[in-house]
Amino acid sequence: MMGEPYLLLPGPTPIPERVARAMNRPMINHRGIEFKDILEDVVDGIKKIYRTESDVLIYPSSGTGGLEAAVVNFISPGEKVLALSIGIFGDRFASIASNFGADVEKMSFAWGTGVDPEQVKKRLLEDKNREIKAILITHNETSTGAFNDLKSIRDIMGDHPALLLVDAVSGMAAIDLKMDEWQLDVVVSGSQKAFMLPPGLSFLAFSQKAYQVYLHNKNNKYYWDIAEGLKYMEKGQTPFTPPISLYYGLQEALRMMLEEGVDKVIARHKGYRDIVRASIKAMGLELLAEDRYASPAVTSVVAPQDIGANPIRNYMQEEFNIVLAGGQQKLDNVIFRVGHLGYVRELDLLSVLAALEITLVRFGFPLKLGVGLQAAQQVIYERHQK
Ligand SMILES: *Cc1c(COP(=O)(O)O)cnc(C)c1O
C-alpha cells in the first residue's frame, strides 16, 4: 500500500523525520565528553517538559520499567498504599506495588471516568494514624481515554504526608502537568507516547520529599536504584550503557517541543480531542469517556454493537493503511481507540475521520458521508480564527 501507515495508536506514535535523522548517527563513547553534553541537555529539556527542578533519571526501559523504578525506590514492603484506578494502567501500577510487598488498597472508579477527589478525601480523613504512605494515580488512562485532574487530587490531600506517585506515561507532554507547582512527588513517563520517539526510554522525576523517603527505603533493587543514577549523573554518565541512538532522538524531539513551547504543545492536544469528539458525536457514535474526563491524548469510541470494533479497525487498516488501537480486556471489540498524541497534525485527523465514515457506511451504519468530517472541519476552522 502507498505511503507510510497512519499510526494513530496511543503508543507507539509516529516519529518526525527530524528525529529519525538525528537517531541515524554513529555510536560514541558513553563515558566521554560528547555523551555528557547530550545527557545534560536532555535532562534539562525533560525538566522543562515536566515543569520541575527536581532530579530526573532516564532508564532504558518501557514505561512499565519506570513504574517499577518508582515503586522499588519509594515504597517499602509492608507499607500501606492507596492505589487509585480508573482502568487497566491504574490496575497495573497497583499490581507492581503489591508484587513488591506493599499493602495495597485499591480504589476503583468506573471506566471512562476520572478519580472522584471527594471519595479520596473521605478515605484520607479516615486515615487518622497516617498509615497510608503512598498514593498511586494515573495521569492519562490510556485504556479508556479518561484523564485525572492531578491538581485537584493533590489539593484534597492537604497536609497528609503520603507521597503522590504519578503514572504520566501517556499524559506527559499531551496534558497539562506541573510537577513542582502541583507538588507531585514522583512522576514517570515514557518515550513512545507524546515524546515522539520509539519505545525504549522511561523518565523518572522525584521531589526532595520523595528522596528523603528513599533514604529509608527497604525494597530490593539494583538496576533501578536511584542512588546509582544520581551518582553517575554527577559525572555526566548513566550507570549502565545507555541506548545512545534514542538519546540522539530525544535531544531532537525535546528541541522540537521546546521550539513550539510546552503550553502550545498542550493546547494542540486539547484541540485534537475536540476535533475527534465533535466528529464522532456528529457521526452518531458513542464515546466511552464523559466530556469532563475526556483525554487530549486518546479517544475511545464505542463501536456499533452489530458491527464490533475490530472489524472496523481491520477494514481501516486493509483499505486505508490506518492503524487504530483496539479495546483491552473487557473492552475488546467494544471500543476502538484513536491515539492523537505526539507527532500528529489536524489534517491527519481529517483523513482518519473521513476513512472512518466510509468504513461505517460500508458496514451498513446509517450515516450520511461527510457529517463527521464537517463537524471536524468546523472545530478546526474555529481554532484557526483565534
Ligand atoms: C503506555 C503506558 C504505560 C507503559 O507501557 P509500556 O508498554 O511498558 O511502555 C504505562 N502507563 C500508561 C498510562 C501507558 O499509557
The ligand as an SDF file (V2000), in Angstrom:
LIG
                    3D

 15 15  0  0  0  0  0  0  0  0999 V2000
    1.9290    3.0180   27.6540 C   0  0  0  0  0  0  0  0  0  0  0  0
    1.6330    3.1730   29.1040 C   0  0  0  0  0  0  0  0  0  0  0  0
    2.4240    2.5840   30.1070 C   0  0  0  0  0  0  0  0  0  0  0  0
    3.6540    1.7960   29.8360 C   0  0  0  0  0  0  0  0  0  0  0  0
    3.5540    0.7890   28.9470 O   0  0  0  0  0  0  0  0  0  0  0  0
    4.8640    0.1050   28.3640 P   0  0  0  0  0  0  0  0  0  0  0  0
    4.3000   -0.8420   27.3810 O   0  0  0  0  0  0  0  0  0  0  0  0
    5.5510   -0.5390   29.4980 O   0  0  0  0  0  0  0  0  0  0  0  0
    5.6860    1.2060   27.7580 O   0  0  0  0  0  0  0  0  0  0  0  0
    2.1030    2.8230   31.4210 C   0  0  0  0  0  0  0  0  0  0  0  0
    1.0640    3.5870   31.7530 N   0  0  0  0  0  0  0  0  0  0  0  0
    0.2960    4.1800   30.8340 C   0  0  0  0  0  0  0  0  0  0  0  0
   -0.8180    5.0580   31.2910 C   0  0  0  0  0  0  0  0  0  0  0  0
    0.5560    3.9870   29.4810 C   0  0  0  0  0  0  0  0  0  0  0  0
   -0.2050    4.5760   28.5590 O   0  0  0  0  0  0  0  0  0  0  0  0
  1  2  1  0
  2  3  1  0
  2 14  2  0
  3  4  1  0
  3 10  2  0
  4  5  1  0
  5  6  1  0
  6  7  2  0
  6  8  1  0
  6  9  1  0
 10 11  1  0
 11 12  2  0
 12 13  1  0
 12 14  1  0
 14 15  1  0
M  END
$$$$
